[in-house]
Amino acid sequence: MPMLRRRSRSGWVLARALGITLSATLVGCGTYPQSTLHPRSDLGTELSDLYMQIFWWAVLVFVVVESLLVYVVIKFRARPDRPEPKQIHGHTFLEIAWTIAPAVILVFIAVPTVQSIFRTSAPPPAGALEVEVIGHQWWWEFRYPEYGIVAAGEMHVPIGRPVALVMTSADVIHSFWVPRLAGKRDVILGRTNRLLFTADSAGVYLGQCAEYCGTSHGNMRFQVVVDEPGAFDAWVAGQGTPPPPADSLTELQRRGLEAFTRVRDPASNSCIACHAIDGVSFGVLGPNLSHVGSRGTIAGGILPNTTDGLRRWLADPLVEKPGSLMPNVGLSNDELDALVAYLQSLR
Protein backbone atom coordinates (compact mmCIF):
# COMPACT_ATOMS: atom_id res chain seq x y z
CA MET A 1 0.00 0.00 0.00
CA PRO A 2 2.73 2.56 0.79
CA MET A 3 4.28 1.83 -2.61
CA LEU A 4 0.93 2.39 -4.35
CA ARG A 5 0.52 5.70 -2.50
CA ARG A 6 3.99 6.81 -3.57
CA ARG A 7 3.26 5.90 -7.19
CA SER A 8 -0.08 7.69 -7.04
CA ARG A 9 1.56 10.78 -5.55
CA SER A 10 4.33 10.70 -8.17
CA GLY A 11 1.77 10.42 -10.96
CA TRP A 12 -0.17 13.37 -9.55
CA VAL A 13 2.99 15.51 -9.35
CA LEU A 14 3.95 14.55 -12.92
CA ALA A 15 0.46 15.36 -14.23
CA ARG A 16 0.49 18.70 -12.45
CA ALA A 17 3.92 19.56 -13.84
CA LEU A 18 2.78 18.68 -17.36
CA GLY A 19 -0.37 20.76 -16.91
CA ILE A 20 1.62 23.80 -15.80
CA THR A 21 4.06 23.38 -18.69
CA LEU A 22 1.20 23.06 -21.20
CA SER A 23 -0.57 26.11 -19.77
CA ALA A 24 2.59 28.21 -19.91
CA THR A 25 3.17 27.11 -23.50
CA LEU A 26 -0.37 28.02 -24.56
CA VAL A 27 -0.14 31.40 -22.83
CA GLY A 28 3.12 32.09 -24.65
CA CYS A 29 1.42 31.41 -27.99
CA GLY A 30 -1.04 34.29 -27.54
CA THR A 31 -0.92 37.60 -29.40
CA TYR A 32 -0.57 40.69 -27.21
CA PRO A 33 -0.81 44.36 -28.19
CA GLN A 34 2.57 45.11 -26.60
CA SER A 35 4.49 42.14 -27.97
CA THR A 36 8.06 42.88 -29.04
CA LEU A 37 7.82 39.85 -31.34
CA HIS A 38 5.61 41.72 -33.83
CA PRO A 39 7.68 44.85 -34.59
CA ARG A 40 6.33 47.66 -36.76
CA SER A 41 9.43 49.84 -37.18
CA ASP A 42 13.04 49.61 -38.28
CA LEU A 43 14.26 49.81 -34.68
CA GLY A 44 11.73 47.22 -33.51
CA THR A 45 12.80 44.86 -36.30
CA GLU A 46 16.49 45.43 -35.49
CA LEU A 47 15.94 44.53 -31.84
CA SER A 48 13.76 41.54 -32.71
CA ASP A 49 16.35 40.15 -35.14
CA LEU A 50 19.11 40.59 -32.57
CA TYR A 51 17.00 38.82 -29.95
CA MET A 52 16.37 35.89 -32.30
CA GLN A 53 20.10 35.53 -33.02
CA ILE A 54 20.86 35.35 -29.31
CA PHE A 55 17.91 33.01 -28.77
CA TRP A 56 19.17 30.46 -31.31
CA TRP A 57 22.67 30.57 -29.83
CA ALA A 58 21.07 29.84 -26.45
CA VAL A 59 19.12 26.94 -28.00
CA LEU A 60 22.34 25.50 -29.45
CA VAL A 61 24.11 25.71 -26.09
CA PHE A 62 21.14 24.11 -24.33
CA VAL A 63 20.91 21.22 -26.79
CA VAL A 64 24.65 20.48 -26.69
CA VAL A 65 24.93 20.67 -22.90
CA GLU A 66 21.79 18.67 -22.19
CA SER A 67 22.69 16.03 -24.81
CA LEU A 68 26.12 15.55 -23.23
CA LEU A 69 24.53 15.43 -19.79
CA VAL A 70 22.03 12.75 -20.83
CA TYR A 71 24.81 10.78 -22.55
CA VAL A 72 27.03 10.87 -19.46
CA VAL A 73 24.18 9.95 -17.10
CA ILE A 74 23.23 6.92 -19.21
CA LYS A 75 26.72 5.70 -20.12
CA PHE A 76 28.27 6.06 -16.69
CA ARG A 77 25.31 5.13 -14.52
CA ALA A 78 25.97 2.80 -11.62
CA ARG A 79 25.54 -0.93 -12.24
CA PRO A 80 25.77 -3.77 -9.72
CA ASP A 81 28.45 -5.64 -11.73
CA ARG A 82 30.68 -2.65 -12.51
CA PRO A 83 33.82 -1.77 -10.52
CA GLU A 84 34.37 1.64 -9.01
CA PRO A 85 35.25 4.12 -11.81
CA LYS A 86 38.84 5.16 -12.30
CA GLN A 87 39.65 8.54 -10.79
CA ILE A 88 41.20 11.07 -13.20
CA HIS A 89 42.75 14.50 -12.72
CA GLY A 90 41.16 16.32 -15.65
CA HIS A 91 41.37 16.43 -19.39
CA THR A 92 43.47 19.19 -20.99
CA PHE A 93 41.78 19.08 -24.42
CA LEU A 94 38.26 19.24 -22.96
CA GLU A 95 39.19 22.09 -20.63
CA ILE A 96 40.63 24.11 -23.52
CA ALA A 97 37.61 23.30 -25.69
CA TRP A 98 34.99 24.39 -23.17
CA THR A 99 36.93 27.60 -22.53
CA ILE A 100 37.28 28.54 -26.20
CA ALA A 101 33.76 27.53 -27.28
CA PRO A 102 31.91 30.00 -24.98
CA ALA A 103 34.35 32.76 -25.94
CA VAL A 104 33.64 32.16 -29.65
CA ILE A 105 29.88 32.16 -29.00
CA LEU A 106 30.17 35.43 -27.07
CA VAL A 107 32.00 36.98 -30.03
CA PHE A 108 29.16 35.96 -32.36
CA ILE A 109 26.71 37.58 -29.90
CA ALA A 110 28.78 40.69 -29.13
CA VAL A 111 29.53 41.74 -32.71
CA PRO A 112 25.89 42.08 -33.91
CA THR A 113 24.94 43.59 -30.53
CA VAL A 114 27.55 46.35 -30.84
CA GLN A 115 26.58 46.92 -34.48
CA SER A 116 22.94 47.32 -33.46
CA ILE A 117 23.88 49.76 -30.69
CA PHE A 118 25.74 51.97 -33.16
CA ARG A 119 22.98 51.78 -35.77
CA THR A 120 20.20 52.61 -33.31
CA SER A 121 22.21 55.46 -31.74
CA ALA A 122 23.11 57.16 -35.01
CA PRO A 123 22.28 60.88 -35.46
CA PRO A 124 18.86 61.51 -37.06
CA PRO A 125 18.88 61.97 -40.83
CA ALA A 126 17.85 65.21 -42.49
CA GLY A 127 14.09 65.66 -42.52
CA ALA A 128 13.46 63.60 -39.39
CA LEU A 129 10.44 64.56 -37.30
CA GLU A 130 11.64 65.78 -33.90
CA VAL A 131 9.37 65.10 -30.94
CA GLU A 132 10.24 66.29 -27.44
CA VAL A 133 9.09 63.70 -24.89
CA ILE A 134 8.70 64.81 -21.28
CA GLY A 135 7.82 62.32 -18.54
CA HIS A 136 5.63 63.53 -15.66
CA GLN A 137 4.14 61.77 -12.66
CA TRP A 138 2.11 60.10 -14.18
CA TRP A 139 1.56 61.13 -17.80
CA TRP A 140 3.52 61.83 -20.97
CA GLU A 141 3.87 65.15 -22.78
CA PHE A 142 4.78 65.37 -26.49
CA ARG A 143 5.99 68.59 -28.12
CA TYR A 144 6.51 69.14 -31.85
CA PRO A 145 8.87 72.14 -32.28
CA GLU A 146 8.47 72.03 -36.07
CA TYR A 147 4.72 72.61 -35.83
CA GLY A 148 4.30 74.34 -32.47
CA ILE A 149 2.08 71.49 -31.21
CA VAL A 150 1.80 70.27 -27.61
CA ALA A 151 -0.03 67.00 -26.90
CA ALA A 152 -0.39 64.64 -23.97
CA GLY A 153 -0.93 60.90 -23.72
CA GLU A 154 -0.99 60.43 -27.49
CA MET A 155 1.85 60.87 -29.97
CA HIS A 156 1.15 60.97 -33.72
CA VAL A 157 3.88 60.10 -36.25
CA PRO A 158 3.75 59.45 -40.01
CA ILE A 159 4.66 56.20 -41.77
CA GLY A 160 8.06 56.16 -43.43
CA ARG A 161 9.46 59.34 -41.86
CA PRO A 162 12.26 58.99 -39.28
CA VAL A 163 11.15 60.13 -35.84
CA ALA A 164 13.80 61.56 -33.51
CA LEU A 165 12.68 61.55 -29.88
CA VAL A 166 14.41 64.00 -27.53
CA MET A 167 13.54 62.85 -24.03
CA THR A 168 13.76 64.26 -20.53
CA SER A 169 11.80 64.22 -17.26
CA ALA A 170 9.99 66.87 -15.27
CA ASP A 171 10.48 65.01 -11.99
CA VAL A 172 11.73 61.47 -11.27
CA ILE A 173 13.26 58.84 -13.56
CA HIS A 174 10.83 57.32 -16.06
CA SER A 175 11.38 54.93 -18.97
CA PHE A 176 9.80 55.35 -22.40
CA TRP A 177 8.77 52.06 -24.00
CA VAL A 178 6.63 51.23 -27.04
CA PRO A 179 7.32 47.49 -27.46
CA ARG A 180 6.31 47.24 -31.13
CA LEU A 181 8.11 50.38 -32.25
CA ALA A 182 11.14 51.03 -30.06
CA GLY A 183 13.23 49.75 -27.20
CA LYS A 184 13.22 51.15 -23.68
CA ARG A 185 15.00 54.42 -23.01
CA ASP A 186 15.35 56.05 -19.60
CA VAL A 187 13.89 59.54 -19.18
CA ILE A 188 15.87 61.49 -16.57
CA LEU A 189 15.55 64.95 -15.03
CA GLY A 190 18.40 67.23 -16.16
CA ARG A 191 19.55 64.86 -18.90
CA THR A 192 18.55 64.44 -22.54
CA ASN A 193 18.31 60.95 -24.04
CA ARG A 194 17.46 60.21 -27.65
CA LEU A 195 15.71 57.52 -29.62
CA LEU A 196 15.33 57.17 -33.39
CA PHE A 197 12.85 54.97 -35.27
CA THR A 198 10.85 54.84 -38.49
CA ALA A 199 7.39 53.26 -38.33
CA ASP A 200 6.38 51.05 -41.27
CA SER A 201 2.71 50.23 -40.53
CA ALA A 202 -0.26 52.42 -39.68
CA GLY A 203 -2.00 51.66 -36.41
CA VAL A 204 -2.26 52.48 -32.73
CA TYR A 205 0.60 51.12 -30.62
CA LEU A 206 0.49 51.01 -26.84
CA GLY A 207 3.32 52.29 -24.69
CA GLN A 208 4.03 52.67 -21.00
CA CYS A 209 6.56 53.77 -18.42
CA ALA A 210 8.95 50.88 -17.75
CA GLU A 211 10.75 52.35 -14.72
CA TYR A 212 9.03 52.38 -11.33
CA CYS A 213 8.30 56.04 -10.65
CA GLY A 214 5.79 56.12 -7.80
CA THR A 215 2.26 55.23 -6.78
CA SER A 216 0.64 55.28 -10.24
CA HIS A 217 3.59 53.97 -12.24
CA GLY A 218 1.35 51.23 -13.63
CA ASN A 219 -1.12 53.90 -14.79
CA MET A 220 1.44 55.88 -16.78
CA ARG A 221 0.46 54.78 -20.28
CA PHE A 222 0.25 56.37 -23.70
CA GLN A 223 -0.47 55.65 -27.36
CA VAL A 224 1.59 56.15 -30.49
CA VAL A 225 -0.69 56.67 -33.49
CA VAL A 226 1.11 55.91 -36.76
CA ASP A 227 -0.71 57.73 -39.58
CA GLU A 228 -0.52 57.66 -43.33
CA PRO A 229 1.26 60.86 -44.47
CA GLY A 230 -2.01 62.54 -45.52
CA ALA A 231 -3.70 61.65 -42.22
CA PHE A 232 -0.71 62.98 -40.28
CA ASP A 233 -0.84 66.28 -42.17
CA ALA A 234 -4.56 66.51 -41.37
CA TRP A 235 -3.83 65.87 -37.68
CA VAL A 236 -1.16 68.59 -37.68
CA ALA A 237 -3.60 71.01 -39.30
CA GLY A 238 -6.27 70.14 -36.75
CA GLN A 239 -3.89 70.63 -33.82
CA GLY A 240 -2.97 74.05 -35.19
CA THR A 241 -6.60 75.19 -35.18
CA PRO A 242 -7.44 77.42 -32.19
CA PRO A 243 -10.14 76.25 -29.77
CA PRO A 244 -13.68 77.44 -30.59
CA PRO A 245 -14.46 80.94 -29.32
CA ALA A 246 -16.95 81.32 -26.51
CA ASP A 247 -19.63 82.81 -28.77
CA SER A 248 -19.66 79.64 -30.92
CA LEU A 249 -20.28 77.30 -27.96
CA THR A 250 -23.62 75.87 -26.94
CA GLU A 251 -25.16 76.99 -23.66
CA LEU A 252 -23.98 73.79 -21.94
CA GLN A 253 -20.45 74.20 -23.31
CA ARG A 254 -20.31 77.85 -22.19
CA ARG A 255 -21.20 76.78 -18.68
CA GLY A 256 -18.38 74.23 -18.93
CA LEU A 257 -15.96 77.00 -19.92
CA GLU A 258 -17.12 78.98 -16.88
CA ALA A 259 -16.55 75.94 -14.65
CA PHE A 260 -13.06 75.52 -16.13
CA THR A 261 -12.05 79.17 -15.58
CA ARG A 262 -13.76 79.63 -12.21
CA VAL A 263 -11.29 80.48 -9.43
CA ARG A 264 -12.09 78.24 -6.50
CA ASP A 265 -10.99 78.24 -2.90
CA PRO A 266 -8.14 77.48 -2.63
CA ALA A 267 -7.16 78.85 -6.05
CA SER A 268 -4.81 75.89 -6.64
CA ASN A 269 -7.90 73.69 -6.96
CA SER A 270 -9.01 75.56 -10.08
CA CYS A 271 -8.66 73.94 -13.52
CA ILE A 272 -6.95 77.03 -14.92
CA ALA A 273 -4.22 76.81 -12.26
CA CYS A 274 -2.69 73.70 -13.87
CA HIS A 275 -3.96 73.26 -17.44
CA ALA A 276 -3.32 75.26 -20.60
CA ILE A 277 -5.91 75.91 -23.31
CA ASP A 278 -4.87 78.25 -26.12
CA GLY A 279 -6.43 81.63 -25.54
CA VAL A 280 -8.05 80.58 -22.27
CA SER A 281 -5.41 79.57 -19.69
CA PHE A 282 -1.68 79.03 -19.41
CA GLY A 283 -1.14 76.45 -16.66
CA VAL A 284 1.89 74.20 -17.03
CA LEU A 285 1.54 71.59 -14.27
CA GLY A 286 -1.01 69.38 -16.03
CA PRO A 287 -1.52 68.23 -19.62
CA ASN A 288 -2.25 70.83 -22.29
CA LEU A 289 -5.98 70.56 -23.05
CA SER A 290 -6.17 72.72 -26.19
CA HIS A 291 -7.25 69.74 -28.31
CA VAL A 292 -8.12 67.18 -25.65
CA GLY A 293 -11.35 66.26 -27.45
CA SER A 294 -9.36 64.73 -30.33
CA ARG A 295 -7.43 62.27 -28.14
CA GLY A 296 -8.32 58.63 -27.75
CA THR A 297 -7.60 58.39 -24.03
CA ILE A 298 -7.31 60.59 -20.96
CA ALA A 299 -5.77 60.42 -17.48
CA GLY A 300 -2.43 59.11 -18.67
CA GLY A 301 -3.98 56.54 -20.98
CA ILE A 302 -6.05 54.69 -18.36
CA LEU A 303 -9.54 55.86 -19.42
CA PRO A 304 -11.20 56.14 -22.83
CA ASN A 305 -11.91 59.69 -23.91
CA THR A 306 -15.67 59.27 -23.79
CA THR A 307 -18.42 61.10 -21.94
CA ASP A 308 -18.42 58.46 -19.21
CA GLY A 309 -14.62 58.31 -19.03
CA LEU A 310 -14.28 62.09 -18.74
CA ARG A 311 -17.01 62.30 -16.13
CA ARG A 312 -15.42 59.57 -13.99
CA TRP A 313 -12.04 61.26 -14.17
CA LEU A 314 -13.30 64.76 -13.34
CA ALA A 315 -15.55 63.51 -10.53
CA ASP A 316 -12.71 62.00 -8.49
CA PRO A 317 -9.23 61.65 -10.03
CA LEU A 318 -7.73 60.00 -6.94
CA VAL A 319 -10.19 57.10 -7.16
CA GLU A 320 -9.32 56.44 -10.78
CA LYS A 321 -5.58 57.05 -10.40
CA PRO A 322 -4.12 56.70 -6.88
CA GLY A 323 -1.51 59.33 -6.09
CA SER A 324 -2.65 61.61 -8.89
CA LEU A 325 -1.56 65.22 -8.50
CA MET A 326 -4.93 66.35 -9.87
CA PRO A 327 -7.22 67.10 -6.90
CA ASN A 328 -10.93 66.59 -6.55
CA VAL A 329 -12.19 70.16 -7.02
CA GLY A 330 -15.70 69.32 -5.84
CA LEU A 331 -17.63 69.74 -9.07
CA SER A 332 -21.41 69.47 -8.88
CA ASN A 333 -23.27 67.14 -11.25
CA ASP A 334 -24.34 70.09 -13.39
CA GLU A 335 -20.77 71.37 -13.54
CA LEU A 336 -19.53 67.89 -14.47
CA ASP A 337 -21.97 67.66 -17.38
CA ALA A 338 -21.07 71.13 -18.60
CA LEU A 339 -17.29 70.65 -18.24
CA VAL A 340 -17.41 67.33 -20.09
CA ALA A 341 -19.33 68.97 -22.94
CA TYR A 342 -16.81 71.81 -23.11
CA LEU A 343 -13.73 69.57 -23.11
CA GLN A 344 -15.24 67.37 -25.82
CA SER A 345 -15.62 70.48 -28.01
CA LEU A 346 -11.86 71.10 -27.90
CA ARG A 347 -10.84 69.32 -31.08
C-alpha positions in Angstrom: 0.0 0.0 0.0 2.7 2.6 0.8 4.3 1.8 -2.6 0.9 2.4 -4.4 0.5 5.7 -2.5 4.0 6.8 -3.6 3.3 5.9 -7.2 -0.1 7.7 -7.0 1.6 10.8 -5.5 4.3 10.7 -8.2 1.8 10.4 -11.0 -0.2 13.4 -9.6 3.0 15.5 -9.3 4.0 14.6 -12.9 0.5 15.4 -14.2 0.5 18.7 -12.4 3.9 19.6 -13.8 2.8 18.7 -17.4 -0.4 20.8 -16.9 1.6 23.8 -15.8 4.1 23.4 -18.7 1.2 23.1 -21.2 -0.6 26.1 -19.8 2.6 28.2 -19.9 3.2 27.1 -23.5 -0.4 28.0 -24.6 -0.1 31.4 -22.8 3.1 32.1 -24.7 1.4 31.4 -28.0 -1.0 34.3 -27.5 -0.9 37.6 -29.4 -0.6 40.7 -27.2 -0.8 44.4 -28.2 2.6 45.1 -26.6 4.5 42.1 -28.0 8.1 42.9 -29.0 7.8 39.8 -31.3 5.6 41.7 -33.8 7.7 44.9 -34.6 6.3 47.7 -36.8 9.4 49.8 -37.2 13.0 49.6 -38.3 14.3 49.8 -34.7 11.7 47.2 -33.5 12.8 44.9 -36.3 16.5 45.4 -35.5 15.9 44.5 -31.8 13.8 41.5 -32.7 16.3 40.1 -35.1 19.1 40.6 -32.6 17.0 38.8 -30.0 16.4 35.9 -32.3 20.1 35.5 -33.0 20.9 35.3 -29.3 17.9 33.0 -28.8 19.2 30.5 -31.3 22.7 30.6 -29.8 21.1 29.8 -26.5 19.1 26.9 -28.0 22.3 25.5 -29.4 24.1 25.7 -26.1 21.1 24.1 -24.3 20.9 21.2 -26.8 24.7 20.5 -26.7 24.9 20.7 -22.9 21.8 18.7 -22.2 22.7 16.0 -24.8 26.1 15.5 -23.2 24.5 15.4 -19.8 22.0 12.7 -20.8 24.8 10.8 -22.6 27.0 10.9 -19.5 24.2 9.9 -17.1 23.2 6.9 -19.2 26.7 5.7 -20.1 28.3 6.1 -16.7 25.3 5.1 -14.5 26.0 2.8 -11.6 25.5 -0.9 -12.2 25.8 -3.8 -9.7 28.5 -5.6 -11.7 30.7 -2.6 -12.5 33.8 -1.8 -10.5 34.4 1.6 -9.0 35.3 4.1 -11.8 38.8 5.2 -12.3 39.7 8.5 -10.8 41.2 11.1 -13.2 42.8 14.5 -12.7 41.2 16.3 -15.7 41.4 16.4 -19.4 43.5 19.2 -21.0 41.8 19.1 -24.4 38.3 19.2 -23.0 39.2 22.1 -20.6 40.6 24.1 -23.5 37.6 23.3 -25.7 35.0 24.4 -23.2 36.9 27.6 -22.5 37.3 28.5 -26.2 33.8 27.5 -27.3 31.9 30.0 -25.0 34.4 32.8 -25.9 33.6 32.2 -29.6 29.9 32.2 -29.0 30.2 35.4 -27.1 32.0 37.0 -30.0 29.2 36.0 -32.4 26.7 37.6 -29.9 28.8 40.7 -29.1 29.5 41.7 -32.7 25.9 42.1 -33.9 24.9 43.6 -30.5 27.5 46.4 -30.8 26.6 46.9 -34.5 22.9 47.3 -33.5 23.9 49.8 -30.7 25.7 52.0 -33.2 23.0 51.8 -35.8 20.2 52.6 -33.3 22.2 55.5 -31.7 23.1 57.2 -35.0 22.3 60.9 -35.5 18.9 61.5 -37.1 18.9 62.0 -40.8 17.8 65.2 -42.5 14.1 65.7 -42.5 13.5 63.6 -39.4 10.4 64.6 -37.3 11.6 65.8 -33.9 9.4 65.1 -30.9 10.2 66.3 -27.4 9.1 63.7 -24.9 8.7 64.8 -21.3 7.8 62.3 -18.5 5.6 63.5 -15.7 4.1 61.8 -12.7 2.1 60.1 -14.2 1.6 61.1 -17.8 3.5 61.8 -21.0 3.9 65.1 -22.8 4.8 65.4 -26.5 6.0 68.6 -28.1 6.5 69.1 -31.9 8.9 72.1 -32.3 8.5 72.0 -36.1 4.7 72.6 -35.8 4.3 74.3 -32.5 2.1 71.5 -31.2 1.8 70.3 -27.6 0.0 67.0 -26.9 -0.4 64.6 -24.0 -0.9 60.9 -23.7 -1.0 60.4 -27.5 1.9 60.9 -30.0 1.1 61.0 -33.7 3.9 60.1 -36.2 3.8 59.4 -40.0 4.7 56.2 -41.8 8.1 56.2 -43.4 9.5 59.3 -41.9 12.3 59.0 -39.3 11.1 60.1 -35.8 13.8 61.6 -33.5 12.7 61.6 -29.9 14.4 64.0 -27.5 13.5 62.8 -24.0 13.8 64.3 -20.5 11.8 64.2 -17.3 10.0 66.9 -15.3 10.5 65.0 -12.0 11.7 61.5 -11.3 13.3 58.8 -13.6 10.8 57.3 -16.1 11.4 54.9 -19.0 9.8 55.3 -22.4 8.8 52.1 -24.0 6.6 51.2 -27.0 7.3 47.5 -27.5 6.3 47.2 -31.1 8.1 50.4 -32.2 11.1 51.0 -30.1 13.2 49.7 -27.2 13.2 51.1 -23.7 15.0 54.4 -23.0 15.3 56.1 -19.6 13.9 59.5 -19.2 15.9 61.5 -16.6 15.6 64.9 -15.0 18.4 67.2 -16.2 19.5 64.9 -18.9 18.5 64.4 -22.5 18.3 61.0 -24.0 17.5 60.2 -27.6 15.7 57.5 -29.6 15.3 57.2 -33.4 12.9 55.0 -35.3 10.9 54.8 -38.5 7.4 53.3 -38.3 6.4 51.0 -41.3 2.7 50.2 -40.5 -0.3 52.4 -39.7 -2.0 51.7 -36.4 -2.3 52.5 -32.7 0.6 51.1 -30.6 0.5 51.0 -26.8 3.3 52.3 -24.7 4.0 52.7 -21.0 6.6 53.8 -18.4 8.9 50.9 -17.8 10.8 52.3 -14.7 9.0 52.4 -11.3 8.3 56.0 -10.6 5.8 56.1 -7.8 2.3 55.2 -6.8 0.6 55.3 -10.2 3.6 54.0 -12.2 1.3 51.2 -13.6 -1.1 53.9 -14.8 1.4 55.9 -16.8 0.5 54.8 -20.3 0.2 56.4 -23.7 -0.5 55.6 -27.4 1.6 56.2 -30.5 -0.7 56.7 -33.5 1.1 55.9 -36.8 -0.7 57.7 -39.6 -0.5 57.7 -43.3 1.3 60.9 -44.5 -2.0 62.5 -45.5 -3.7 61.7 -42.2 -0.7 63.0 -40.3 -0.8 66.3 -42.2 -4.6 66.5 -41.4 -3.8 65.9 -37.7 -1.2 68.6 -37.7 -3.6 71.0 -39.3 -6.3 70.1 -36.8 -3.9 70.6 -33.8 -3.0 74.1 -35.2 -6.6 75.2 -35.2 -7.4 77.4 -32.2 -10.1 76.3 -29.8 -13.7 77.4 -30.6 -14.5 80.9 -29.3 -17.0 81.3 -26.5 -19.6 82.8 -28.8 -19.7 79.6 -30.9 -20.3 77.3 -28.0 -23.6 75.9 -26.9 -25.2 77.0 -23.7 -24.0 73.8 -21.9 -20.4 74.2 -23.3 -20.3 77.9 -22.2 -21.2 76.8 -18.7 -18.4 74.2 -18.9 -16.0 77.0 -19.9 -17.1 79.0 -16.9 -16.6 75.9 -14.6 -13.1 75.5 -16.1 -12.0 79.2 -15.6 -13.8 79.6 -12.2 -11.3 80.5 -9.4 -12.1 78.2 -6.5 -11.0 78.2 -2.9 -8.1 77.5 -2.6 -7.2 78.8 -6.0 -4.8 75.9 -6.6 -7.9 73.7 -7.0 -9.0 75.6 -10.1 -8.7 73.9 -13.5 -6.9 77.0 -14.9 -4.2 76.8 -12.3 -2.7 73.7 -13.9 -4.0 73.3 -17.4 -3.3 75.3 -20.6 -5.9 75.9 -23.3 -4.9 78.2 -26.1 -6.4 81.6 -25.5 -8.1 80.6 -22.3 -5.4 79.6 -19.7 -1.7 79.0 -19.4 -1.1 76.4 -16.7 1.9 74.2 -17.0 1.5 71.6 -14.3 -1.0 69.4 -16.0 -1.5 68.2 -19.6 -2.3 70.8 -22.3 -6.0 70.6 -23.1 -6.2 72.7 -26.2 -7.2 69.7 -28.3 -8.1 67.2 -25.7 -11.4 66.3 -27.5 -9.4 64.7 -30.3 -7.4 62.3 -28.1 -8.3 58.6 -27.7 -7.6 58.4 -24.0 -7.3 60.6 -21.0 -5.8 60.4 -17.5 -2.4 59.1 -18.7 -4.0 56.5 -21.0 -6.0 54.7 -18.4 -9.5 55.9 -19.4 -11.2 56.1 -22.8 -11.9 59.7 -23.9 -15.7 59.3 -23.8 -18.4 61.1 -21.9 -18.4 58.5 -19.2 -14.6 58.3 -19.0 -14.3 62.1 -18.7 -17.0 62.3 -16.1 -15.4 59.6 -14.0 -12.0 61.3 -14.2 -13.3 64.8 -13.3 -15.5 63.5 -10.5 -12.7 62.0 -8.5 -9.2 61.7 -10.0 -7.7 60.0 -6.9 -10.2 57.1 -7.2 -9.3 56.4 -10.8 -5.6 57.1 -10.4 -4.1 56.7 -6.9 -1.5 59.3 -6.1 -2.7 61.6 -8.9 -1.6 65.2 -8.5 -4.9 66.3 -9.9 -7.2 67.1 -6.9 -10.9 66.6 -6.6 -12.2 70.2 -7.0 -15.7 69.3 -5.8 -17.6 69.7 -9.1 -21.4 69.5 -8.9 -23.3 67.1 -11.2 -24.3 70.1 -13.4 -20.8 71.4 -13.5 -19.5 67.9 -14.5 -22.0 67.7 -17.4 -21.1 71.1 -18.6 -17.3 70.7 -18.2 -17.4 67.3 -20.1 -19.3 69.0 -22.9 -16.8 71.8 -23.1 -13.7 69.6 -23.1 -15.2 67.4 -25.8 -15.6 70.5 -28.0 -11.9 71.1 -27.9 -10.8 69.3 -31.1 
